[in-house]
Amino acid sequence: MAKAQPKAAALAEPTAGTVTDIDVAVQQHGFSGQTCEIKLFKGELHEPQQPFFGLNNYQIQIQRERWVRVPVEMADHIEGLAYTVREADPEEPENIDRMRWVEKPRFPLQRKS
């Protein structure tokens, strides 16, 4: 005759580390509870390999070039980070007066739901 497992042990194993655990945890920070996966592209040599992000007291350090599950609001925040840089005019690259300011994403990323 087979032994019956205790209910607590039976419930703990299948739910540990699942998407549901992440969804419940992010709701505590005022987020919707929806998550998505993002992958930060490789950065420049002087940039950190694991940039740190924070939003509404939710903090995360993300490894570049790996898929990471984050709250949708955090992904939107990271996508919205930008910086401006002066670039040469393609028609007159040597003319400094014709340079223009261009906005670029600070952390280019790929997203999947």
N, CA, C and O of each residue as an XYZ file, in Angstrom:
452
protein
N       0.834     -1.166      0.000
C       0.000      0.000      0.000
C       0.887      1.240      0.000
O       1.858      1.299      0.754
N       0.575      2.218     -0.820
C       1.387      3.430     -0.953
C       1.124      4.391      0.189
O      -0.001      4.542      0.666
N       2.214      5.044      0.615
C       2.099      6.036      1.680
C       1.587      7.343      1.103
O       1.991      7.739      0.010
N       0.725      8.000      1.807
C       0.224      9.308      1.367
C       1.206     10.387      1.819
O       1.656     10.392      2.965
N       1.530     11.300      0.901
C       2.425     12.401      1.249
C       1.671     13.443      2.060
O       0.473     13.638      1.859
N       2.357     14.105      2.963
C       1.711     15.209      3.666
C       1.321     16.294      2.667
O       2.043     16.544      1.702
N       0.191     16.932      2.897
C      -0.304     17.928      1.951
C       0.643     19.104      1.789
O       0.794     19.600      0.673
N       1.281     19.567      2.840
C       2.171     20.728      2.751
C       3.347     20.441      1.823
O       3.711     21.294      1.013
N       3.940     19.270      1.925
C       5.071     18.916      1.075
C       4.631     18.755     -0.373
O       5.355     19.138     -1.292
N       3.461     18.197     -0.574
C       2.966     17.989     -1.931
C       2.685     19.327     -2.618
O       2.898     19.454     -3.824
N       2.216     20.310     -1.879
C       1.907     21.609     -2.465
C       3.149     22.465     -2.667
O       3.194     23.261     -3.605
N       4.150     22.323     -1.819
C       5.326     23.185     -1.885
C       6.167     22.917     -3.123
O       6.683     23.855     -3.732
N       6.314     21.661     -3.501
C       7.201     21.328     -4.604
C       6.736     21.857     -5.952
O       7.538     22.505     -6.625
N       5.497     21.630     -6.402
C       5.135     22.077     -7.737
C       5.078     23.593     -7.888
O       5.294     24.093     -8.992
N       4.796     24.346     -6.826
C       4.645     25.787     -6.974
C       5.933     26.557     -6.754
O       6.003     27.729     -7.124
N       6.941     25.957     -6.174
C       8.183     26.681     -5.892
C       8.859     27.111     -7.185
O       9.099     26.297     -8.076
N       9.162     28.411     -7.274
C       9.885     28.929     -8.424
C       9.055     29.114     -9.673
O       9.620     29.338    -10.744
N       7.755     29.030     -9.587
C       6.938     29.183    -10.773
C       6.633     30.644    -11.030
O       6.944     31.509    -10.211
N       6.031     30.909    -12.158
C       5.639     32.260    -12.532
C       4.674     32.843    -11.511
O       4.694     34.047    -11.255
N       3.831     32.004    -10.927
C       2.850     32.469     -9.949
C       3.537     33.110     -8.754
O       3.072     34.135     -8.255
N       4.643     32.524     -8.282
C       5.381     33.110     -7.170
C       5.872     34.506     -7.520
O       5.792     35.410     -6.689
N       6.373     34.698     -8.724
C       6.860     36.001     -9.165
C       5.700     36.974     -9.251
O       5.819     38.115     -8.807
N       4.580     36.542     -9.816
C       3.418     37.413     -9.957
C       2.936     37.927     -8.609
O       2.620     39.110     -8.478
N       2.876     37.065     -7.614
C       2.420     37.466     -6.283
C       3.418     38.441     -5.665
O       3.015     39.425     -5.046
N       4.702     38.183     -5.823
C       5.729     39.037     -5.233
C       5.697     40.442     -5.821
O       5.858     41.409     -5.076
N       5.495     40.593     -7.130
C       5.518     41.930     -7.728
C       4.260     42.716     -7.418
O       4.289     43.944     -7.489
N       3.165     42.073     -7.080
C       1.957     42.789     -6.719
C       2.162     43.586     -5.432
O       1.479     44.586     -5.210
N       3.079     43.161     -4.597
C       3.359     43.862     -3.350
C       3.999     45.227     -3.592
O       4.001     46.064     -2.690
N       4.535     45.471     -4.768
C       5.203     46.732     -5.093
C       4.300     47.664     -5.899
O       4.782     48.654     -6.448
N       3.023     47.374     -5.981
C       2.097     48.223     -6.701
C       2.052     47.946     -8.195
O       1.525     48.760     -8.954
N       2.588     46.823     -8.630
C       2.555     46.457    -10.040
C       1.317     45.621    -10.325
O       0.624     45.186     -9.405
N       1.045     45.398    -11.605
C      -0.148     44.663    -12.016
C      -0.063     43.171    -11.715
O      -1.093     42.505    -11.608
N       1.129     42.648    -11.580
C       1.297     41.212    -11.363
C       1.664     40.482    -12.642
O       2.015     39.302    -12.600
N       1.588     41.160    -13.774
C       1.970     40.542    -15.043
C       3.483     40.616    -15.205
O       4.114     41.596    -14.807
N       4.052     39.581    -15.788
C       5.491     39.552    -16.006
C       5.789     39.258    -17.475
O       4.925     38.794    -18.219
N       7.015     39.536    -17.868
C       7.489     39.194    -19.204
C       8.976     38.889    -19.097
O       9.604     39.171    -18.076
N       9.528     38.319    -20.140
C      10.948     38.009    -20.162
C      11.655     39.046    -21.016
O      11.173     39.426    -22.083
N      12.821     39.504    -20.524
C      13.633     40.437    -21.284
C      15.064     39.935    -21.334
O      15.501     39.160    -20.483
N      15.777     40.389    -22.339
C      17.199     40.076    -22.464
C      17.909     41.366    -22.860
O      17.647     41.923    -23.926
N      18.808     41.839    -21.999
C      19.594     43.024    -22.313
C      20.716     42.633    -23.260
O      21.379     41.613    -23.072
N      20.920     43.463    -24.283
C      21.994     43.190    -25.227
C      23.343     43.525    -24.592
O      23.413     44.240    -23.593
N      24.393     43.004    -25.179
C      25.745     43.230    -24.681
C      26.045     44.728    -24.715
O      25.719     45.413    -25.684
N      26.668     45.226    -23.649
C      26.995     46.641    -23.551
C      28.436     46.920    -23.951
O      29.170     46.031    -24.383
N      28.812     48.176    -23.794
C      30.189     48.589    -24.056
C      31.097     48.033    -22.954
O      30.619     47.582    -21.914
N      32.394     48.071    -23.192
C      33.334     47.524    -22.221
C      33.296     48.252    -20.884
O      33.512     47.636    -19.840
N      33.022     49.560    -20.901
C      33.017     50.346    -19.661
C      31.687     50.234    -18.904
O      31.573     50.734    -17.785
N      30.698     49.593    -19.492
C      29.393     49.463    -18.843
C      29.354     48.211    -17.961
O      30.042     47.228    -18.237
N      28.544     48.256    -16.896
C      28.476     47.083    -16.015
C      27.851     45.876    -16.716
O      26.953     46.020    -17.546
N      28.335     44.698    -16.371
C      27.804     43.457    -16.939
C      26.444     43.127    -16.354
O      25.629     42.472    -17.003
N      26.194     43.578    -15.131
C      24.915     43.332    -14.466
C      24.350     44.662    -13.965
O      24.522     44.994    -12.792
N      23.683     45.427    -14.826
C      23.135     46.705    -14.374
C      22.041     46.518    -13.326
O      21.355     45.496    -13.301
N      21.892     47.513    -12.473
C      20.949     47.504    -11.365
C      19.805     48.460    -11.681
O      20.043     49.589    -12.112
N      18.570     48.021    -11.472
C      17.390     48.839    -11.737
C      16.496     48.846    -10.510
O      16.476     47.888     -9.738
N      15.760     49.932    -10.338
C      14.814     50.030     -9.247
C      13.602     50.841     -9.659
O      13.726     51.829    -10.382
N      12.417     50.422     -9.198
C      11.169     51.113     -9.497
C      10.158     50.756     -8.409
O       9.919     49.577     -8.147
N       9.562     51.768     -7.773
C       8.562     51.546     -6.714
C       9.067     50.589     -5.637
O       8.338     49.699     -5.200
N      10.300     50.773     -5.217
C      10.918     49.958     -4.176
C      11.148     48.506     -4.615
O      11.463     47.656     -3.782
N      10.996     48.218     -5.895
C      11.329     46.897     -6.452
C      12.700     47.036     -7.095
O      12.888     47.885     -7.967
N      13.653     46.223     -6.685
C      15.015     46.337     -7.170
C      15.461     45.019     -7.780
O      15.145     43.936     -7.285
N      16.209     45.147     -8.875
C      16.669     43.939     -9.564
C      17.992     44.230    -10.256
O      18.209     45.330    -10.765
N      18.858     43.252    -10.270
C      20.110     43.319    -11.002
C      20.014     42.281    -12.109
O      19.762     41.105    -11.844
N      20.214     42.717    -13.351
C      19.962     41.849    -14.497
C      21.262     41.503    -15.209
O      22.048     42.386    -15.550
N      21.477     40.224    -15.426
C      22.632     39.741    -16.185
C      22.384     39.984    -17.672
O      21.334     39.606    -18.193
N      23.325     40.600    -18.347
C      23.182     40.847    -19.791
C      23.227     39.527    -20.570
O      23.850     38.557    -20.138
N      22.570     39.513    -21.696
C      22.548     38.385    -22.641
C      21.931     37.114    -22.059
O      22.263     36.010    -22.490
N      21.031     37.266    -21.080
C      20.280     36.121    -20.532
C      18.826     36.530    -20.396
O      18.526     37.685    -20.094
N      17.932     35.592    -20.616
C      16.506     35.865    -20.450
C      16.185     35.914    -18.962
O      16.532     35.005    -18.208
N      15.518     36.990    -18.553
C      15.153     37.198    -17.158
C      13.685     37.594    -17.094
O      13.236     38.433    -17.875
N      12.933     37.002    -16.172
C      11.512     37.345    -15.999
C      11.415     38.511    -15.021
O      11.904     38.437    -13.894
N      10.769     39.597    -15.475
C      10.597     40.811    -14.667
C       9.155     41.285    -14.790
O       8.444     40.876    -15.708
N       8.716     42.147    -13.867
C       7.377     42.731    -14.023
C       7.291     43.549    -15.308
O       8.279     44.152    -15.730
N       6.125     43.572    -15.925
C       5.922     44.317    -17.172
C       6.270     45.792    -16.971
O       6.860     46.421    -17.849
N       5.904     46.337    -15.817
C       6.195     47.745    -15.539
C       7.697     48.010    -15.490
O       8.153     49.068    -15.924
N       8.463     47.064    -14.968
C       9.920     47.224    -14.931
C      10.493     47.165    -16.346
O      11.399     47.930    -16.675
N       9.980     46.271    -17.181
C      10.435     46.190    -18.570
C      10.133     47.498    -19.304
O      10.967     47.992    -20.063
N       8.935     48.063    -19.078
C       8.579     49.342    -19.699
C       9.526     50.448    -19.230
O       9.952     51.286    -20.025
N       9.848     50.445    -17.953
C      10.754     51.448    -17.386
C      12.138     51.345    -18.028
O      12.714     52.361    -18.419
N      12.673     50.135    -18.139
C      14.005     49.942    -18.716
C      14.010     50.350    -20.182
O      14.965     50.967    -20.654
N      12.939     50.007    -20.907
C      12.844     50.404    -22.317
C      12.785     51.915    -22.476
O      13.263     52.455    -23.474
N      12.205     52.598    -21.502
C      12.054     54.047    -21.586
C      13.310     54.830    -21.239
O      13.375     56.030    -21.508
N      14.309     54.182    -20.649
C      15.544     54.886    -20.301
C      16.306     55.230    -21.574
O      16.535     54.373    -22.427
N      16.696     56.500    -21.689
C      17.380     56.947    -22.904
C      18.455     57.969    -22.547
O      18.462     58.527    -21.450
N      19.349     58.201    -23.480
C      20.357     59.246    -23.349
C      20.473     59.954    -24.691
O      20.067     59.417    -25.722
N      21.031     61.163    -24.672
C      21.205     61.911    -25.916
C      22.686     62.059    -26.212
O      23.512     62.181    -25.307
N      23.001     62.046    -27.488
C      24.387     62.164    -27.944
C      24.389     62.987    -29.228
O      23.434     62.959    -30.004
N      25.468     63.709    -29.432
C      25.587     64.487    -30.671
C      26.189     63.610    -31.756
O      27.214     62.959    -31.550
N      25.542     63.600    -32.910
C      26.039     62.827    -34.050
C      26.261     63.757    -35.228
O      25.582     64.772    -35.386
N      27.216     63.390    -36.037
C      27.524     64.182    -37.225
C      26.403     64.063    -38.252
O      25.731     63.036    -38.347
N      26.220     65.123    -39.007
C      25.249     65.122    -40.095
C      25.775     64.199    -41.195
O      26.931     64.340    -41.593
N      24.963     63.251    -41.707
C      25.455     62.323    -42.730
C      25.906     63.028    -44.018
O      26.783     62.534    -44.726
N      25.306     64.171    -44.309
C      25.671     64.896    -45.537
C      26.975     65.664    -45.374
O      27.736     65.801    -46.332
N      27.242     66.170    -44.166
C      28.475     66.911    -43.896
C      29.084     66.437    -42.574
O      28.982     67.138    -41.567
N      29.711     65.267    -42.560
C      30.209     64.720    -41.302
C      31.319     65.559    -40.649
O      31.478     65.511    -39.429
N      32.086     66.322    -41.432
C      33.187     67.100    -40.862
C      32.738     68.458    -40.317
O      33.509     69.120    -39.622
N      31.524     68.880    -40.613
C      31.006     70.164    -40.163
C      30.422     70.028    -38.755
O      29.351     69.449    -38.570
N      31.137     70.568    -37.770
C      30.720     70.445    -36.367
C      29.422     71.206    -36.107
O      28.615     70.794    -35.273
N      29.220     72.311    -36.818
C      28.012     73.112    -36.613
C      26.743     72.382    -37.054
O      25.650     72.714    -36.596
N      26.873     71.420    -37.914
C      25.705     70.681    -38.416
C      25.391     69.428    -37.592
O      24.480     68.673    -37.933
N      26.135     69.210    -36.522
C      25.866     68.045    -35.662
C      24.496     68.213    -35.019
O      24.044     69.333    -34.783
N      23.846     67.099    -34.739
C      22.511     67.148    -34.144
C      22.451     66.203    -32.954
O      23.213     65.241    -32.860
N      21.526     66.500    -32.047
C      21.311     65.663    -30.882
C      20.369     64.520    -31.245
O      19.324     64.731    -31.859
N      20.756     63.306    -30.857
C      19.966     62.113    -31.152
C      19.718     61.362    -29.849
O      20.631     61.178    -29.043
N      18.482     60.933    -29.651
C      18.141     60.156    -28.461
C      18.281     58.670    -28.773
O      17.786     58.182    -29.789
N      18.972     57.957    -27.870
C      19.196     56.521    -28.057
C      18.763     55.785    -26.798
O      18.818     56.348    -25.704
N      18.329     54.522    -26.938
C      17.966     53.746    -25.744
C      19.200     53.437    -24.904
O      20.238     53.040    -25.431
N      19.075     53.621    -23.597
C      20.203     53.381    -22.704
C      20.506     51.888    -22.574
O      21.668     51.484    -22.533
N      19.462     51.083    -22.509
C      19.632     49.636    -22.387
C      18.802     48.946    -23.471
O      17.658     48.569    -23.216
N      19.356     48.773    -24.677
C      18.605     48.056    -25.708
C      18.288     46.640    -25.223
O      19.141     45.958    -24.656
N      17.055     46.219    -25.454
C      16.657     44.908    -24.979
C      15.702     44.243    -25.949
O      15.114     44.878    -26.824
N      15.573     42.951    -25.763
C      14.605     42.138    -26.500
C      13.585     41.652    -25.493
O      13.941     41.297    -24.370
N      12.307     41.633    -25.884
C      11.241     41.272    -24.959
C      10.364     40.182    -25.548
O      10.070     40.176    -26.744
N       9.950     39.258    -24.685
C       8.926     38.284    -25.077
C       7.977     38.085    -23.899
O       8.397     38.124    -22.743
N       6.709     37.873    -24.195
C       5.698     37.787    -23.144
C       5.713     36.487    -22.412
O       4.912     36.282    -21.500
